[in-house]
Amino acid sequence: MATRIGIAGVTGRMGHLLVEEARAAGAELVGGIGRAGSTKPAPGNATLHPGVEALAAAADVVVDFTNAATAQTYAAAMVKSGKAWVLGTSGLSDADEAKVAEAARDIPVVYASNFSAGVNLVLALAERMGAALPAESYDAEIMEMHHRQKVDAPSGTAIGMGRAVAKGRGVALSDMMESGRHGHTGARKTGAIGFAALRGGQVVGEHTLIFASGTEHIALSHRAFDRRAFATGAIRAALWVAGRPPGLYSMMDVLGMA
């Protein structure tokens, strides 16, 4: 029996691609939901449901690329439904992420800052580099650029890179993060993980992690040219997580790298 997939955010740019990828993967697309108050039609004649509760009831797994403001409401609805949840929304607060983790005690959740296979390989390398290159000698800086419409900064993927470096170094990113330097900031703090966010045009996503020492620079980069890479990965995650036991999973789990 084909996995039944519902898409939260179906009328958005990612929603269109998710519809195509779900059908291409042989899944049963049960429809989706758009932004509250939106009159946009669903792509590919997909059924529009009145809310996340109705969508979850019809699906085995809900793929969610919506807005950080919906995270806690959707977490509660998904727990009530007992269905799997693939969450790709960026810009979640600590409180939002705590609710996602709480939901994962009752349902299977795949939560990722980026669903591209290439990005997740980069994250794995970032953690290893963070462990191998001492913070006292190698300054870690992360630069990202996205389209002008993106509303959160740094990007979820950039934060994921920072968390990977921090994990490799055995520290918490929240203790070492430096973002948006401006004015007379003083000397760089040893061990800091710096972030720079650029916005302009229609850039899909570019991320570079730099380790800079007094003797060498090492750069690890990823460029996305098509959002389809994210949609392909999200549907792969949906097919993987359907029927799994409750837990908070990542794309590393989906890719067999955890």
C-alpha positions in Angstrom: 0.0 0.0 0.0 1.4 3.4 -1.0 2.3 5.8 1.8 -0.3 8.6 2.1 1.4 12.0 2.2 -0.1 15.3 3.1 1.6 18.6 2.6 1.4 21.6 4.9 2.2 24.7 2.8 1.1 23.1 -0.4 0.3 26.4 -2.2 3.8 27.8 -1.6 6.9 27.4 -3.8 8.1 24.3 -2.0 4.6 22.9 -2.0 4.5 22.7 -5.7 7.7 20.8 -5.8 6.6 18.5 -3.0 3.5 17.6 -4.9 5.5 16.6 -7.9 8.1 14.7 -5.9 5.5 12.8 -3.9 3.7 11.6 -7.0 7.0 10.8 -8.8 8.0 8.6 -5.8 4.8 6.6 -6.0 3.2 7.9 -2.9 -0.5 8.7 -2.5 -0.9 12.4 -2.3 -3.9 13.1 0.0 -3.8 16.8 -0.5 -2.6 19.7 1.6 -3.3 23.0 3.4 -2.2 26.5 2.5 -1.6 29.6 4.5 -4.6 30.7 6.6 -6.7 33.2 4.6 -4.9 32.4 1.3 -7.0 31.9 -1.8 -4.2 30.3 -3.8 -5.2 27.1 -5.5 -3.4 23.8 -4.7 -1.0 22.7 -7.4 -1.7 19.6 -9.5 -5.4 19.5 -8.5 -4.4 18.5 -5.0 -7.2 18.5 -2.5 -7.2 21.4 0.0 -8.1 20.4 3.5 -9.6 22.9 6.1 -6.8 22.5 8.6 -3.8 20.5 9.8 -6.1 18.2 11.8 -8.1 17.1 8.8 -4.9 16.7 6.7 -3.2 14.5 9.4 -6.4 12.4 9.6 -6.2 11.6 5.9 -2.4 11.0 5.8 0.2 8.6 7.1 2.7 11.4 7.3 2.5 15.2 7.0 5.4 17.1 5.3 5.5 20.6 6.8 7.1 23.6 5.1 5.1 26.4 6.6 6.0 29.1 9.1 7.7 29.1 12.5 4.5 30.6 14.0 2.6 27.4 13.3 5.2 25.0 14.8 3.7 24.6 18.3 0.1 24.5 17.1 1.0 21.8 14.5 3.0 19.9 17.0 -0.1 19.5 19.2 -2.2 18.6 16.3 0.2 16.0 15.0 0.5 14.3 18.5 -3.3 14.2 18.6 -3.4 12.5 15.2 -0.7 10.0 16.0 0.7 10.4 12.5 4.3 11.0 11.4 5.6 14.5 10.9 8.4 15.7 8.6 9.3 19.3 9.6 11.3 21.5 7.3 10.2 24.9 8.6 13.2 27.2 9.6 13.5 30.0 12.1 12.1 28.0 15.1 12.7 29.4 18.5 14.1 27.4 21.5 10.5 27.1 22.7 9.3 25.8 19.3 12.0 23.2 19.2 11.2 22.1 22.7 7.6 21.5 21.6 8.9 19.5 18.6 11.0 17.4 20.8 8.1 16.9 23.2 5.9 15.8 20.2 8.6 13.2 19.2 7.9 11.3 22.5 4.6 10.3 21.0 5.0 10.3 17.2 7.9 9.9 14.8 9.3 13.3 13.7 12.0 14.0 11.1 13.2 17.6 11.8 16.0 19.0 9.7 17.4 22.4 8.9 17.9 21.2 5.3 16.7 18.1 3.5 19.4 18.1 0.7 21.5 15.0 0.8 24.6 17.1 -0.1 24.0 19.6 2.8 23.7 16.7 5.3 27.0 15.3 4.1 28.5 18.8 4.6 27.1 18.9 8.1 28.7 15.5 8.9 32.0 16.9 7.6 31.6 20.1 9.6 31.3 18.1 12.8 34.4 16.1 12.1 36.3 19.3 11.2 35.1 21.0 14.4 36.6 18.1 16.4 39.8 18.0 14.4 40.7 21.7 14.3 41.3 23.2 17.7 39.2 26.3 18.6 42.2 28.0 20.0 43.9 27.9 16.6 41.1 27.8 14.0 38.4 30.5 13.9 35.1 29.1 12.6 33.0 31.5 10.4 29.8 30.7 8.5 28.6 32.8 5.6 25.2 32.2 3.9 23.2 33.9 1.2 19.6 33.6 0.3 16.9 35.2 -1.8 15.6 38.6 -0.7 12.2 37.2 0.5 13.7 35.0 3.2 12.4 36.2 6.6 14.8 34.5 9.1 18.6 34.9 9.6 20.9 33.2 10.0 19.3 30.4 7.9 18.4 27.1 9.5 21.2 25.4 7.5 23.8 27.9 8.7 22.7 27.3 12.3 22.9 23.6 11.5 26.5 24.1 10.4 27.2 26.0 13.6 25.7 23.3 15.7 27.7 20.6 13.9 31.0 22.6 14.6 30.0 23.1 18.2 29.1 19.4 18.7 32.5 18.5 17.3 34.1 20.9 19.8 32.0 19.7 22.7 30.4 23.0 23.3 26.9 24.5 23.0 26.4 26.8 20.0 24.3 29.2 22.1 27.4 29.8 24.2 29.7 30.5 21.2 27.5 32.1 18.5 28.4 35.6 17.2 26.0 37.0 14.6 25.6 40.4 13.0 28.8 42.2 14.1 28.5 45.9 13.9 30.5 48.9 15.2 33.4 48.7 17.6 33.1 45.0 18.6 36.6 44.5 20.0 38.8 41.5 19.2 37.3 38.2 18.1 36.5 35.9 21.0 38.6 32.7 21.0 36.3 29.8 20.1 33.5 31.9 18.8 31.5 30.6 15.9 30.7 33.5 13.7 27.7 34.0 11.3 27.2 36.4 8.4 23.9 36.5 6.5 23.5 38.0 3.0 20.2 38.6 1.2 19.6 39.5 -2.4 18.0 38.5 -5.7 16.7 35.0 -5.9 19.5 32.9 -4.5 18.2 29.5 -3.6 20.9 28.9 -0.9 24.6 29.2 -0.5 26.6 28.2 2.6 30.3 28.3 3.3 32.0 27.2 6.5 35.5 28.7 6.9 38.1 27.5 9.4 40.8 30.2 9.6 44.1 29.9 11.4 47.3 31.9 11.2 48.8 29.5 8.6 45.8 28.3 6.5 42.2 28.6 5.6 39.9 25.7 5.0 36.5 26.3 3.3 33.6 23.9 3.0 30.8 25.1 0.7 27.5 24.0 -0.7 25.4 25.8 -3.3 21.8 24.9 -4.1 20.6 25.8 -7.6 17.1 24.3 -7.4 14.7 23.9 -4.5 13.8 20.5 -5.8 16.8 19.1 -4.0 15.0 19.9 -0.7 11.7 18.5 -1.9 13.3 15.3 -3.0 14.9 14.8 0.4 11.8 15.7 2.3 9.7 13.1 0.4 12.5 10.6 0.9 12.2 11.4 4.6 8.4 11.0 4.6 8.7 7.5 3.0 11.3 6.5 5.5 9.6 7.7 8.6 6.1 6.4 8.0 5.4 3.6 10.4 8.6 4.2 12.5 8.4 4.3 16.3 8.1 7.6 18.1 11.4 9.6 18.2 13.1 12.7 17.0 15.0 11.8 13.8 17.2 13.8 11.5 18.2 13.5 7.8 21.3 11.7 9.1 19.0 8.9 10.2 17.2 8.9 6.8 20.5 8.7 5.0 21.7 5.9 7.2 24.6 8.1 8.6 23.5 8.4 12.2 
